[in-house]
Amino acid sequence: MRIMEGGCLCSAIRYRITGTPRSSVICHCASCRRASGAPTVAWLTVDRDRFEVLAGATRAFDSSPGVIRRFCADCGSALTYENSKSPATIDITTASLDDPGAFPPTAEVWLDHKIFWQPARADLSQHREGS
């Protein structure tokens, strides 16, 4: 079984993922942009029971109805996205992995929200809204 670890910028929070993610996407939605300050956010979706916080405690923010985003209260690193419509899974920011290249994205989602100057990846599956 594959084991991957990651954490926040200041290393106060460390986590582990076991197994292979369900998906790996690049999100263009306005909510992800605002939460990260970046034009896109890459996410891994994993089964909730395959994600474990090893050190530290995240701070939670209810970013929209049914959605909780977790981050490091010390350095501000965005770490997870939880949606009440998918209680069995959790999304992890791909770039917070120690090896962010381990699970390259296979799709882009919420392209209807894409900033016009941000290029889309023609080699990935394209979705106007969520996956």
Protein Blocks (a to p, Z undefined) as FASTA:
>chain_A
ZZdddddfkomaccddedjdfbdcddfbfklmmmnopabdcdddddfklgccfbdcdddd
dfbghiacdddfknopafbdcdfklmmbccddfklpmblmlmccfbdehklmpcfklccd
fkbccdfbaZZ
